[in-house]
Amino acid sequence: MELFDSHAHLDDEKFNEDREQVIEQIRKEGVTKLISAGYNLEGSRMAKKLADQYDFIYATSGISPNDIPQKEEDLWIMLEEIKEIAKQSVKVVAIGEIGLDYHWNQENKDLQKLAFIKQIEIANQLKLPIVIHTREAVMDTIEILKQNEVHLKGVFHCCPLNRELVKEALKLGFYISFAGPVTFKNSKNANEIIAMVPNERMLIETDSPYLSPEPLRGRRNDSRNVKYIAKKIAEVKDLRLEDVVSITYQNAERVFFESKHA
């Protein structure tokens, strides 16, 4: 089986001691494509560097809602560099992760919204999809997407298991990416949400090194574990594991590579 991890953070400091070894192990165990997702300037630079270094790794460039600066003028400087990073390599395949997060930050909602909208504009200018992070900000996230058309759409990464969010995201043409939380024993509505998403709109990811799936919860996560997400989806949808792996692989290629051939 060939696996596609649509969202990982290989730049994370948890990989500093053994990054090269982990990448080789990932490759050996069947992950033939993965996206190393940027979320700030340093992470976006590193993601691009890794993508340029390894043929099976691709990158995104973006400022997450948890990494935007306090001052608007500093945001403009950051966004110019995010745009430049994305323009420098064909291996940068999306703008992200971007979006809204009201769990950690309540005091800067307006700046979060501004950063989100401006990065949608960058994605449209560069003909790239977006990768969306949203947490406890469902209505505002959907409202921004309704008011600011994303030309090449994109994906809700590690999508919150919220019925309304998934319903509206699908209506708007976005893909839904499932991560470790769908395997957790205390994840009450995971089965229902998985069932809601059409096969042609689902992706799988690890969000590594975080959110290790069952049965590895609590350990450092890496892209090899994306198979556990596929296994969970196969169980819920009554599909063969091989079919879920193939479907999600093709879907990820459609999201991230279609723009490169437009």
PLY file of the C-alpha trace (Angstrom):
ply
format ascii 1.0
element vertex 262
property float x
property float y
property float z
element edge 261
property int vertex1
property int vertex2
end_header
0.00 0.00 0.00
1.13 3.52 -0.77
0.07 6.03 1.89
-0.30 9.83 1.63
-0.02 11.77 4.90
-1.69 15.04 3.98
-0.53 16.99 7.05
2.56 16.57 9.23
5.03 18.89 10.94
8.46 17.50 10.20
9.97 20.84 11.18
8.87 20.36 14.79
11.57 20.35 17.46
10.45 16.91 18.59
12.22 15.60 15.47
15.43 17.57 15.99
17.42 14.61 17.31
16.53 12.07 14.62
14.70 13.81 11.76
16.65 12.16 8.93
16.22 8.68 10.41
12.49 9.22 10.92
12.07 10.40 7.33
13.83 7.31 6.01
11.68 5.05 8.23
8.55 6.80 6.96
9.59 6.17 3.38
10.45 2.51 4.03
7.07 1.81 5.62
4.96 2.84 2.64
4.38 6.58 2.97
5.22 7.66 -0.57
3.93 11.22 -0.28
3.50 13.60 2.63
2.87 17.29 3.19
5.06 19.05 5.75
2.82 21.92 6.80
4.09 25.36 7.66
2.37 27.36 10.38
4.79 30.27 10.94
7.76 31.76 9.09
10.36 29.40 10.52
8.17 26.33 10.01
7.29 27.36 6.45
10.95 27.87 5.58
11.84 24.49 7.06
8.95 22.73 5.31
10.13 24.13 1.97
13.71 23.08 2.72
12.63 19.52 3.48
10.44 19.40 0.38
13.34 20.54 -1.79
15.60 17.93 -0.14
13.31 14.87 -0.34
11.44 13.88 -3.47
8.38 12.48 -1.66
7.89 15.46 0.69
5.87 18.55 -0.23
5.24 21.73 1.76
2.75 24.42 2.64
3.52 28.00 3.59
1.37 29.98 6.00
0.84 31.75 9.31
-1.55 29.93 11.63
-3.97 31.87 13.86
-1.79 30.92 16.84
1.33 32.41 15.27
0.24 35.81 14.02
2.04 38.84 15.52
0.47 41.35 17.87
0.82 44.29 15.48
-0.82 44.57 12.08
2.29 46.10 10.49
4.31 43.03 11.53
1.67 40.82 9.95
2.14 42.49 6.54
5.88 41.78 6.67
5.25 38.13 7.57
2.70 37.66 4.80
5.08 39.03 2.18
7.62 36.39 3.17
4.98 33.64 3.24
4.13 34.60 -0.34
7.81 34.58 -1.35
8.37 31.14 0.19
5.43 29.77 -1.76
6.72 31.31 -5.00
10.24 29.92 -4.60
9.47 26.24 -5.09
6.99 24.12 -7.03
7.12 21.77 -4.03
5.07 24.31 -2.02
1.58 23.11 -2.88
-0.75 25.15 -0.63
-1.08 28.18 1.63
-1.52 26.98 5.16
-2.14 26.23 7.76
-4.33 29.30 8.11
-7.64 30.02 9.80
-9.09 30.90 13.19
-8.49 29.62 16.71
-10.56 31.01 19.57
-9.49 28.29 22.01
-6.06 29.78 22.63
-6.67 33.36 21.50
-9.79 35.40 22.16
-8.30 38.88 22.32
-7.12 39.18 18.69
-10.08 37.88 16.70
-10.05 40.78 14.25
-6.36 40.28 13.46
-6.90 36.55 13.05
-9.69 37.23 10.57
-7.53 39.71 8.67
-4.64 37.23 8.45
-7.01 34.52 7.23
-8.54 36.70 4.53
-5.20 38.04 3.31
-3.77 34.54 3.02
-6.81 33.44 1.02
-5.96 36.32 -1.33
-2.34 35.09 -1.56
-3.55 31.57 -2.37
-5.78 32.92 -5.13
-2.96 35.03 -6.56
-0.59 32.04 -6.63
-3.27 29.60 -7.81
-2.91 27.39 -4.75
-5.43 25.69 -2.43
-5.53 26.45 1.29
-5.15 24.32 4.41
-7.52 25.44 7.16
-7.06 25.25 10.92
-10.19 26.05 12.89
-10.87 25.56 16.58
-13.89 26.88 18.49
-14.48 29.32 15.61
-16.86 27.42 13.35
-19.29 30.18 12.41
-16.66 32.84 11.74
-14.57 30.40 9.68
-17.51 29.47 7.48
-18.61 33.09 7.16
-15.17 34.17 5.93
-15.11 31.34 3.38
-18.55 32.33 2.12
-17.55 35.97 1.75
-14.06 35.36 0.34
-14.09 32.82 -2.48
-11.19 30.40 -2.48
-10.60 29.62 -6.15
-8.92 26.23 -5.72
-10.64 25.36 -2.42
-8.54 23.14 -0.12
-8.89 21.11 3.03
-10.01 21.39 6.63
-7.05 19.74 8.32
-7.62 17.64 11.45
-11.22 18.67 10.97
-13.15 19.25 14.21
-15.87 16.66 14.62
-18.62 19.23 14.32
-21.65 18.36 12.18
-22.43 21.92 11.11
-18.84 22.67 10.16
-18.50 19.52 8.06
-21.87 20.08 6.38
-21.02 23.67 5.42
-17.43 22.84 4.42
-18.65 20.16 2.03
-21.23 22.53 0.57
-18.45 25.04 -0.13
-16.41 22.40 -1.96
-13.71 21.70 0.62
-12.16 18.39 1.56
-12.20 16.97 5.09
-9.03 15.51 6.59
-9.23 13.06 9.47
-6.47 12.64 12.05
-5.79 10.72 15.26
-8.79 12.02 17.25
-11.21 9.88 15.19
-9.55 6.81 16.72
-9.79 7.98 20.32
-12.08 5.93 22.55
-13.70 9.10 23.94
-14.42 10.55 20.48
-18.21 10.43 20.68
-19.34 11.42 17.19
-16.35 10.32 15.08
-18.30 7.54 13.37
-21.15 9.86 12.43
-18.82 12.51 11.00
-16.79 9.96 9.03
-20.02 8.61 7.57
-21.09 12.15 6.59
-18.07 12.72 4.34
-18.30 11.31 0.81
-15.42 9.05 -0.18
-14.27 11.49 -2.83
-13.85 14.30 -0.26
-11.88 12.62 2.55
-8.16 12.81 3.35
-6.05 11.27 6.09
-3.26 12.87 8.11
-1.21 12.48 11.25
-0.66 16.13 12.31
2.52 14.58 13.68
4.33 14.77 16.02
1.02 15.40 17.83
-2.27 13.49 18.16
-0.95 9.95 17.95
-3.82 7.61 17.10
-4.89 4.60 19.10
-3.13 2.31 19.93
-0.12 4.68 20.16
-1.73 7.54 22.03
0.70 9.42 24.23
3.77 8.69 22.11
5.45 10.89 19.53
3.51 10.62 16.30
4.93 10.33 12.79
3.62 9.74 9.28
3.85 5.95 9.49
0.82 6.04 11.78
-1.48 7.48 9.12
-2.50 3.87 8.41
-4.43 3.79 11.70
-6.64 6.64 10.49
-7.29 4.75 7.26
-8.14 1.64 9.27
-10.71 3.53 11.34
-12.37 4.95 8.22
-12.45 1.50 6.62
-14.24 0.09 9.68
-16.85 2.85 9.76
-17.54 2.86 6.02
-17.30 -0.92 5.66
-14.55 -0.63 3.07
-11.32 -2.54 2.55
-8.30 -0.82 4.09
-6.61 -0.89 0.67
-9.55 0.98 -0.84
-9.47 3.74 1.78
-5.72 4.14 1.29
-6.15 4.37 -2.49
-9.13 6.76 -2.32
-7.46 9.16 0.12
-4.23 9.08 -1.89
-6.03 10.08 -5.07
-8.00 12.76 -3.22
-4.84 14.30 -1.75
-3.22 14.39 -5.17
-6.28 16.13 -6.53
-6.23 18.78 -3.79
-2.52 19.55 -3.77
-1.28 18.86 -7.28
-4.17 19.80 -9.54
-3.25 23.50 -9.35
0.27 22.75 -10.56
-1.12 21.47 -13.85
-3.90 24.00 -14.32
0 1
1 2
2 3
3 4
4 5
5 6
6 7
7 8
8 9
9 10
10 11
11 12
12 13
13 14
14 15
15 16
16 17
17 18
18 19
19 20
20 21
21 22
22 23
23 24
24 25
25 26
26 27
27 28
28 29
29 30
30 31
31 32
32 33
33 34
34 35
35 36
36 37
37 38
38 39
39 40
40 41
41 42
42 43
43 44
44 45
45 46
46 47
47 48
48 49
49 50
50 51
51 52
52 53
53 54
54 55
55 56
56 57
57 58
58 59
59 60
60 61
61 62
62 63
63 64
64 65
65 66
66 67
67 68
68 69
69 70
70 71
71 72
72 73
73 74
74 75
75 76
76 77
77 78
78 79
79 80
80 81
81 82
82 83
83 84
84 85
85 86
86 87
87 88
88 89
89 90
90 91
91 92
92 93
93 94
94 95
95 96
96 97
97 98
98 99
99 100
100 101
101 102
102 103
103 104
104 105
105 106
106 107
107 108
108 109
109 110
110 111
111 112
112 113
113 114
114 115
115 116
116 117
117 118
118 119
119 120
120 121
121 122
122 123
123 124
124 125
125 126
126 127
127 128
128 129
129 130
130 131
131 132
132 133
133 134
134 135
135 136
136 137
137 138
138 139
139 140
140 141
141 142
142 143
143 144
144 145
145 146
146 147
147 148
148 149
149 150
150 151
151 152
152 153
153 154
154 155
155 156
156 157
157 158
158 159
159 160
160 161
161 162
162 163
163 164
164 165
165 166
166 167
167 168
168 169
169 170
170 171
171 172
172 173
173 174
174 175
175 176
176 177
177 178
178 179
179 180
180 181
181 182
182 183
183 184
184 185
185 186
186 187
187 188
188 189
189 190
190 191
191 192
192 193
193 194
194 195
195 196
196 197
197 198
198 199
199 200
200 201
201 202
202 203
203 204
204 205
205 206
206 207
207 208
208 209
209 210
210 211
211 212
212 213
213 214
214 215
215 216
216 217
217 218
218 219
219 220
220 221
221 222
222 223
223 224
224 225
225 226
226 227
227 228
228 229
229 230
230 231
231 232
232 233
233 234
234 235
235 236
236 237
237 238
238 239
239 240
240 241
241 242
242 243
243 244
244 245
245 246
246 247
247 248
248 249
249 250
250 251
251 252
252 253
253 254
254 255
255 256
256 257
257 258
258 259
259 260
260 261
